[in-house]
């Protein structure tokens, strides 16, 4: 199934979740040419992930968010894939440093996106008092790094809601220009909502022809109740094309 997706506009309380606010977007330059290894995308996938990155992180004249949580109403929506590809594109477009954090302690997947090791990671760091630097591993680009999940954690919600987790995020924020955090689906627990309230914003990943409107609205309400900023909604696994006239307005 295609991984094409579209970035919907910022969700407001008075709007229905699937209604996009159509605005003219500034024309931004395409991603800088990549050196080996190549981005794990091409064509429309690369174009649409680039739009996501530009609208969330690179809008001119605004104070762009630096720490962003990615979540979904249910598992299987491709949230880890979206988070990983957004980090790759962001790292290709900025001179600053980008760090991916796998906070999906229930079902980690970011390390698999890059064929990276997962021996020691976030769960291990949260059980210790040392620096998170010992758990950071470099990825394909000089300015892209990963904190994998690490050892499995049955008490994941306790770890992710701890003061230690807040200190880890603060340290990563001081070490990197951008921090992208992959979290469990919201139907698996409150991890994403808690992390979203302490981040600069949240991107919600929906699955075309699968995510229910009522479920998505509930996620939005939970995030808003926690005073989390919703930066955008991504519709993933879309199989039908979007007319070029619509693309020009997204």
Buried (B, 14 or more C-beta within 10 A) or exposed (E): EEBBBBBBBBBEEEBEBBEBEEEEBEEBEEBEEBEEEEBBBEEBBBBBBBBBBBBBBBBEEEEBBBBBBBBBBBBEBBBBBBBBBBBBBBBBBBEEBBBBBBBBBBBBBBBBBBEBEBEBBBBBBBBEEEEBEEBBBEBBBEBBBBBBBBEEBEEBBEBBBBEBBBBBBEBBBEBBBBBBBBBBBBEBBBBBBBBBBBBBBBBBBBBBEEBEEEBBBBBBEBBBEBEBBBBBBBBBBBEEEBEEEEBEEB
